[in-house]
Amino acid sequence: TLFVVGSTAALTTIEYEPGLIMDFPNMLERIAPKDILYQHEEKWHDENGHSHVRASLIGPSLIVPIINGKMTLGTWQQIVLIEFDVRNRSREIIIQIID
């Protein structure tokens, strides 16, 4: 189990290639645009309402089975941390292995 601490970052898997690197943010912009009103911003004035929504959609954790000491990922599948916040953050990822 992998878990990122924080409410504006997420973990997922993706084929990390140039086309998807462009498609993924474009998809998020269609689903949770940066330029609309978010109630979070009305309260906190931190301009990252879309960051919270996007992180909630993707999620903070992954479960990856380990078989014979190796993570069972597809040939082109990589684990990625996505930082959605509008400012730099230092992130902690907690990894828990259950045997």
Phi and psi in radians as a Rosetta constraint file:
Dihedral C 1 N 2 CA 2 C 2 CIRCULARHARMONIC -2.084 0.35
Dihedral N 2 CA 2 C 2 N 3 CIRCULARHARMONIC 2.426 0.35
Dihedral C 2 N 3 CA 3 C 3 CIRCULARHARMONIC -2.484 0.35
Dihedral N 3 CA 3 C 3 N 4 CIRCULARHARMONIC 2.223 0.35
Dihedral C 3 N 4 CA 4 C 4 CIRCULARHARMONIC -1.672 0.35
Dihedral N 4 CA 4 C 4 N 5 CIRCULARHARMONIC 2.296 0.35
Dihedral C 4 N 5 CA 5 C 5 CIRCULARHARMONIC -1.482 0.35
Dihedral N 5 CA 5 C 5 N 6 CIRCULARHARMONIC 2.164 0.35
Dihedral C 5 N 6 CA 6 C 6 CIRCULARHARMONIC 2.300 0.35
Dihedral N 6 CA 6 C 6 N 7 CIRCULARHARMONIC 2.646 0.35
Dihedral C 6 N 7 CA 7 C 7 CIRCULARHARMONIC -1.745 0.35
Dihedral N 7 CA 7 C 7 N 8 CIRCULARHARMONIC 0.105 0.35
Dihedral C 7 N 8 CA 8 C 8 CIRCULARHARMONIC -2.195 0.35
Dihedral N 8 CA 8 C 8 N 9 CIRCULARHARMONIC 0.368 0.35
Dihedral C 8 N 9 CA 9 C 9 CIRCULARHARMONIC -2.273 0.35
Dihedral N 9 CA 9 C 9 N 10 CIRCULARHARMONIC 2.790 0.35
Dihedral C 9 N 10 CA 10 C 10 CIRCULARHARMONIC -2.562 0.35
Dihedral N 10 CA 10 C 10 N 11 CIRCULARHARMONIC 2.803 0.35
Dihedral C 10 N 11 CA 11 C 11 CIRCULARHARMONIC -2.100 0.35
Dihedral N 11 CA 11 C 11 N 12 CIRCULARHARMONIC 2.432 0.35
Dihedral C 11 N 12 CA 12 C 12 CIRCULARHARMONIC -2.726 0.35
Dihedral N 12 CA 12 C 12 N 13 CIRCULARHARMONIC -3.088 0.35
Dihedral C 12 N 13 CA 13 C 13 CIRCULARHARMONIC -2.058 0.35
Dihedral N 13 CA 13 C 13 N 14 CIRCULARHARMONIC 2.628 0.35
Dihedral C 13 N 14 CA 14 C 14 CIRCULARHARMONIC -2.745 0.35
Dihedral N 14 CA 14 C 14 N 15 CIRCULARHARMONIC 2.702 0.35
Dihedral C 14 N 15 CA 15 C 15 CIRCULARHARMONIC -1.425 0.35
Dihedral N 15 CA 15 C 15 N 16 CIRCULARHARMONIC 1.882 0.35
Dihedral C 15 N 16 CA 16 C 16 CIRCULARHARMONIC -1.398 0.35
Dihedral N 16 CA 16 C 16 N 17 CIRCULARHARMONIC 1.434 0.35
Dihedral C 16 N 17 CA 17 C 17 CIRCULARHARMONIC -2.344 0.35
Dihedral N 17 CA 17 C 17 N 18 CIRCULARHARMONIC 2.783 0.35
Dihedral C 17 N 18 CA 18 C 18 CIRCULARHARMONIC -0.932 0.35
Dihedral N 18 CA 18 C 18 N 19 CIRCULARHARMONIC -0.718 0.35
Dihedral C 18 N 19 CA 19 C 19 CIRCULARHARMONIC -1.087 0.35
Dihedral N 19 CA 19 C 19 N 20 CIRCULARHARMONIC -0.842 0.35
Dihedral C 19 N 20 CA 20 C 20 CIRCULARHARMONIC -1.220 0.35
Dihedral N 20 CA 20 C 20 N 21 CIRCULARHARMONIC -0.520 0.35
Dihedral C 20 N 21 CA 21 C 21 CIRCULARHARMONIC -1.099 0.35
Dihedral N 21 CA 21 C 21 N 22 CIRCULARHARMONIC -0.506 0.35
Dihedral C 21 N 22 CA 22 C 22 CIRCULARHARMONIC -1.532 0.35
Dihedral N 22 CA 22 C 22 N 23 CIRCULARHARMONIC -0.682 0.35
Dihedral C 22 N 23 CA 23 C 23 CIRCULARHARMONIC -1.150 0.35
Dihedral N 23 CA 23 C 23 N 24 CIRCULARHARMONIC -0.687 0.35
Dihedral C 23 N 24 CA 24 C 24 CIRCULARHARMONIC -1.081 0.35
Dihedral N 24 CA 24 C 24 N 25 CIRCULARHARMONIC -0.915 0.35
Dihedral C 24 N 25 CA 25 C 25 CIRCULARHARMONIC -1.113 0.35
Dihedral N 25 CA 25 C 25 N 26 CIRCULARHARMONIC -0.586 0.35
Dihedral C 25 N 26 CA 26 C 26 CIRCULARHARMONIC -1.113 0.35
Dihedral N 26 CA 26 C 26 N 27 CIRCULARHARMONIC -0.711 0.35
Dihedral C 26 N 27 CA 27 C 27 CIRCULARHARMONIC -1.093 0.35
Dihedral N 27 CA 27 C 27 N 28 CIRCULARHARMONIC -0.773 0.35
Dihedral C 27 N 28 CA 28 C 28 CIRCULARHARMONIC -1.131 0.35
Dihedral N 28 CA 28 C 28 N 29 CIRCULARHARMONIC -0.605 0.35
Dihedral C 28 N 29 CA 29 C 29 CIRCULARHARMONIC -1.151 0.35
Dihedral N 29 CA 29 C 29 N 30 CIRCULARHARMONIC -0.590 0.35
Dihedral C 29 N 30 CA 30 C 30 CIRCULARHARMONIC -1.260 0.35
Dihedral N 30 CA 30 C 30 N 31 CIRCULARHARMONIC -0.645 0.35
Dihedral C 30 N 31 CA 31 C 31 CIRCULARHARMONIC -1.435 0.35
Dihedral N 31 CA 31 C 31 N 32 CIRCULARHARMONIC -0.774 0.35
Dihedral C 31 N 32 CA 32 C 32 CIRCULARHARMONIC -2.363 0.35
Dihedral N 32 CA 32 C 32 N 33 CIRCULARHARMONIC 1.346 0.35
Dihedral C 32 N 33 CA 33 C 33 CIRCULARHARMONIC -1.065 0.35
Dihedral N 33 CA 33 C 33 N 34 CIRCULARHARMONIC 2.616 0.35
Dihedral C 33 N 34 CA 34 C 34 CIRCULARHARMONIC -1.258 0.35
Dihedral N 34 CA 34 C 34 N 35 CIRCULARHARMONIC -0.512 0.35
Dihedral C 34 N 35 CA 35 C 35 CIRCULARHARMONIC -1.740 0.35
Dihedral N 35 CA 35 C 35 N 36 CIRCULARHARMONIC 0.466 0.35
Dihedral C 35 N 36 CA 36 C 36 CIRCULARHARMONIC -1.974 0.35
Dihedral N 36 CA 36 C 36 N 37 CIRCULARHARMONIC 2.929 0.35
Dihedral C 36 N 37 CA 37 C 37 CIRCULARHARMONIC -1.328 0.35
Dihedral N 37 CA 37 C 37 N 38 CIRCULARHARMONIC 2.242 0.35
Dihedral C 37 N 38 CA 38 C 38 CIRCULARHARMONIC -2.058 0.35
Dihedral N 38 CA 38 C 38 N 39 CIRCULARHARMONIC 2.332 0.35
Dihedral C 38 N 39 CA 39 C 39 CIRCULARHARMONIC -1.076 0.35
Dihedral N 39 CA 39 C 39 N 40 CIRCULARHARMONIC -0.548 0.35
Dihedral C 39 N 40 CA 40 C 40 CIRCULARHARMONIC -0.984 0.35
Dihedral N 40 CA 40 C 40 N 41 CIRCULARHARMONIC -0.753 0.35
Dihedral C 40 N 41 CA 41 C 41 CIRCULARHARMONIC -1.219 0.35
Dihedral N 41 CA 41 C 41 N 42 CIRCULARHARMONIC -0.580 0.35
Dihedral C 41 N 42 CA 42 C 42 CIRCULARHARMONIC -1.074 0.35
Dihedral N 42 CA 42 C 42 N 43 CIRCULARHARMONIC -0.651 0.35
Dihedral C 42 N 43 CA 43 C 43 CIRCULARHARMONIC -1.424 0.35
Dihedral N 43 CA 43 C 43 N 44 CIRCULARHARMONIC -0.781 0.35
Dihedral C 43 N 44 CA 44 C 44 CIRCULARHARMONIC -1.799 0.35
Dihedral N 44 CA 44 C 44 N 45 CIRCULARHARMONIC -0.291 0.35
Dihedral C 44 N 45 CA 45 C 45 CIRCULARHARMONIC 0.966 0.35
Dihedral N 45 CA 45 C 45 N 46 CIRCULARHARMONIC 0.679 0.35
Dihedral C 45 N 46 CA 46 C 46 CIRCULARHARMONIC -1.921 0.35
Dihedral N 46 CA 46 C 46 N 47 CIRCULARHARMONIC 0.082 0.35
Dihedral C 46 N 47 CA 47 C 47 CIRCULARHARMONIC 1.008 0.35
Dihedral N 47 CA 47 C 47 N 48 CIRCULARHARMONIC 0.430 0.35
Dihedral C 47 N 48 CA 48 C 48 CIRCULARHARMONIC -2.196 0.35
Dihedral N 48 CA 48 C 48 N 49 CIRCULARHARMONIC 0.489 0.35
Dihedral C 48 N 49 CA 49 C 49 CIRCULARHARMONIC -0.998 0.35
Dihedral N 49 CA 49 C 49 N 50 CIRCULARHARMONIC -0.753 0.35
Dihedral C 49 N 50 CA 50 C 50 CIRCULARHARMONIC -1.089 0.35
Dihedral N 50 CA 50 C 50 N 51 CIRCULARHARMONIC -0.555 0.35
Dihedral C 50 N 51 CA 51 C 51 CIRCULARHARMONIC -1.100 0.35
Dihedral N 51 CA 51 C 51 N 52 CIRCULARHARMONIC -0.765 0.35
Dihedral C 51 N 52 CA 52 C 52 CIRCULARHARMONIC -1.153 0.35
Dihedral N 52 CA 52 C 52 N 53 CIRCULARHARMONIC -0.746 0.35
Dihedral C 52 N 53 CA 53 C 53 CIRCULARHARMONIC -1.123 0.35
Dihedral N 53 CA 53 C 53 N 54 CIRCULARHARMONIC -0.804 0.35
Dihedral C 53 N 54 CA 54 C 54 CIRCULARHARMONIC -1.102 0.35
Dihedral N 54 CA 54 C 54 N 55 CIRCULARHARMONIC -0.763 0.35
Dihedral C 54 N 55 CA 55 C 55 CIRCULARHARMONIC -1.102 0.35
Dihedral N 55 CA 55 C 55 N 56 CIRCULARHARMONIC -0.662 0.35
Dihedral C 55 N 56 CA 56 C 56 CIRCULARHARMONIC -1.153 0.35
Dihedral N 56 CA 56 C 56 N 57 CIRCULARHARMONIC -0.652 0.35
Dihedral C 56 N 57 CA 57 C 57 CIRCULARHARMONIC -1.124 0.35
Dihedral N 57 CA 57 C 57 N 58 CIRCULARHARMONIC -0.787 0.35
Dihedral C 57 N 58 CA 58 C 58 CIRCULARHARMONIC -1.362 0.35
Dihedral N 58 CA 58 C 58 N 59 CIRCULARHARMONIC -0.779 0.35
Dihedral C 58 N 59 CA 59 C 59 CIRCULARHARMONIC 1.799 0.35
Dihedral N 59 CA 59 C 59 N 60 CIRCULARHARMONIC 2.707 0.35
Dihedral C 59 N 60 CA 60 C 60 CIRCULARHARMONIC -1.593 0.35
Dihedral N 60 CA 60 C 60 N 61 CIRCULARHARMONIC -0.054 0.35
Dihedral C 60 N 61 CA 61 C 61 CIRCULARHARMONIC -2.486 0.35
Dihedral N 61 CA 61 C 61 N 62 CIRCULARHARMONIC 2.812 0.35
Dihedral C 61 N 62 CA 62 C 62 CIRCULARHARMONIC -2.402 0.35
Dihedral N 62 CA 62 C 62 N 63 CIRCULARHARMONIC 2.634 0.35
Dihedral C 62 N 63 CA 63 C 63 CIRCULARHARMONIC -2.062 0.35
Dihedral N 63 CA 63 C 63 N 64 CIRCULARHARMONIC 2.132 0.35
Dihedral C 63 N 64 CA 64 C 64 CIRCULARHARMONIC -2.154 0.35
Dihedral N 64 CA 64 C 64 N 65 CIRCULARHARMONIC 2.036 0.35
Dihedral C 64 N 65 CA 65 C 65 CIRCULARHARMONIC -1.118 0.35
Dihedral N 65 CA 65 C 65 N 66 CIRCULARHARMONIC 2.487 0.35
Dihedral C 65 N 66 CA 66 C 66 CIRCULARHARMONIC -1.959 0.35
Dihedral N 66 CA 66 C 66 N 67 CIRCULARHARMONIC 2.124 0.35
Dihedral C 66 N 67 CA 67 C 67 CIRCULARHARMONIC -2.163 0.35
Dihedral N 67 CA 67 C 67 N 68 CIRCULARHARMONIC 2.224 0.35
Dihedral C 67 N 68 CA 68 C 68 CIRCULARHARMONIC 0.918 0.35
Dihedral N 68 CA 68 C 68 N 69 CIRCULARHARMONIC 0.696 0.35
Dihedral C 68 N 69 CA 69 C 69 CIRCULARHARMONIC 1.374 0.35
Dihedral N 69 CA 69 C 69 N 70 CIRCULARHARMONIC 0.108 0.35
Dihedral C 69 N 70 CA 70 C 70 CIRCULARHARMONIC -2.188 0.35
Dihedral N 70 CA 70 C 70 N 71 CIRCULARHARMONIC 2.487 0.35
Dihedral C 70 N 71 CA 71 C 71 CIRCULARHARMONIC -1.174 0.35
Dihedral N 71 CA 71 C 71 N 72 CIRCULARHARMONIC 2.421 0.35
Dihedral C 71 N 72 CA 72 C 72 CIRCULARHARMONIC -1.619 0.35
Dihedral N 72 CA 72 C 72 N 73 CIRCULARHARMONIC 1.386 0.35
Dihedral C 72 N 73 CA 73 C 73 CIRCULARHARMONIC -1.873 0.35
Dihedral N 73 CA 73 C 73 N 74 CIRCULARHARMONIC 2.624 0.35
Dihedral C 73 N 74 CA 74 C 74 CIRCULARHARMONIC -1.157 0.35
Dihedral N 74 CA 74 C 74 N 75 CIRCULARHARMONIC 2.893 0.35
Dihedral C 74 N 75 CA 75 C 75 CIRCULARHARMONIC -0.909 0.35
Dihedral N 75 CA 75 C 75 N 76 CIRCULARHARMONIC -0.755 0.35
Dihedral C 75 N 76 CA 76 C 76 CIRCULARHARMONIC -1.861 0.35
Dihedral N 76 CA 76 C 76 N 77 CIRCULARHARMONIC 0.181 0.35
Dihedral C 76 N 77 CA 77 C 77 CIRCULARHARMONIC -1.618 0.35
Dihedral N 77 CA 77 C 77 N 78 CIRCULARHARMONIC 2.153 0.35
Dihedral C 77 N 78 CA 78 C 78 CIRCULARHARMONIC -2.148 0.35
Dihedral N 78 CA 78 C 78 N 79 CIRCULARHARMONIC 2.599 0.35
Dihedral C 78 N 79 CA 79 C 79 CIRCULARHARMONIC -1.466 0.35
Dihedral N 79 CA 79 C 79 N 80 CIRCULARHARMONIC 2.310 0.35
Dihedral C 79 N 80 CA 80 C 80 CIRCULARHARMONIC -2.277 0.35
Dihedral N 80 CA 80 C 80 N 81 CIRCULARHARMONIC 2.498 0.35
Dihedral C 80 N 81 CA 81 C 81 CIRCULARHARMONIC -1.687 0.35
Dihedral N 81 CA 81 C 81 N 82 CIRCULARHARMONIC 2.259 0.35
Dihedral C 81 N 82 CA 82 C 82 CIRCULARHARMONIC -2.007 0.35
Dihedral N 82 CA 82 C 82 N 83 CIRCULARHARMONIC 2.101 0.35
Dihedral C 82 N 83 CA 83 C 83 CIRCULARHARMONIC -1.675 0.35
Dihedral N 83 CA 83 C 83 N 84 CIRCULARHARMONIC 2.080 0.35
Dihedral C 83 N 84 CA 84 C 84 CIRCULARHARMONIC -1.755 0.35
Dihedral N 84 CA 84 C 84 N 85 CIRCULARHARMONIC -0.199 0.35
Dihedral C 84 N 85 CA 85 C 85 CIRCULARHARMONIC -1.161 0.35
Dihedral N 85 CA 85 C 85 N 86 CIRCULARHARMONIC 2.826 0.35
Dihedral C 85 N 86 CA 86 C 86 CIRCULARHARMONIC -1.535 0.35
Dihedral N 86 CA 86 C 86 N 87 CIRCULARHARMONIC -0.090 0.35
Dihedral C 86 N 87 CA 87 C 87 CIRCULARHARMONIC -2.316 0.35
Dihedral N 87 CA 87 C 87 N 88 CIRCULARHARMONIC 2.805 0.35
Dihedral C 87 N 88 CA 88 C 88 CIRCULARHARMONIC -1.103 0.35
Dihedral N 88 CA 88 C 88 N 89 CIRCULARHARMONIC 2.467 0.35
Dihedral C 88 N 89 CA 89 C 89 CIRCULARHARMONIC -2.340 0.35
Dihedral N 89 CA 89 C 89 N 90 CIRCULARHARMONIC 2.627 0.35
Dihedral C 89 N 90 CA 90 C 90 CIRCULARHARMONIC -1.728 0.35
Dihedral N 90 CA 90 C 90 N 91 CIRCULARHARMONIC 2.249 0.35
Dihedral C 90 N 91 CA 91 C 91 CIRCULARHARMONIC -2.033 0.35
Dihedral N 91 CA 91 C 91 N 92 CIRCULARHARMONIC 2.575 0.35
Dihedral C 91 N 92 CA 92 C 92 CIRCULARHARMONIC -2.004 0.35
Dihedral N 92 CA 92 C 92 N 93 CIRCULARHARMONIC 2.304 0.35
Dihedral C 92 N 93 CA 93 C 93 CIRCULARHARMONIC -1.961 0.35
Dihedral N 93 CA 93 C 93 N 94 CIRCULARHARMONIC 2.185 0.35
Dihedral C 93 N 94 CA 94 C 94 CIRCULARHARMONIC -1.684 0.35
Dihedral N 94 CA 94 C 94 N 95 CIRCULARHARMONIC 2.272 0.35
Dihedral C 94 N 95 CA 95 C 95 CIRCULARHARMONIC -2.049 0.35
Dihedral N 95 CA 95 C 95 N 96 CIRCULARHARMONIC 2.234 0.35
Dihedral C 95 N 96 CA 96 C 96 CIRCULARHARMONIC -2.209 0.35
Dihedral N 96 CA 96 C 96 N 97 CIRCULARHARMONIC 2.186 0.35
Dihedral C 96 N 97 CA 97 C 97 CIRCULARHARMONIC -1.876 0.35
Dihedral N 97 CA 97 C 97 N 98 CIRCULARHARMONIC 2.167 0.35
Dihedral C 97 N 98 CA 98 C 98 CIRCULARHARMONIC -1.866 0.35
Dihedral N 98 CA 98 C 98 N 99 CIRCULARHARMONIC 2.183 0.35
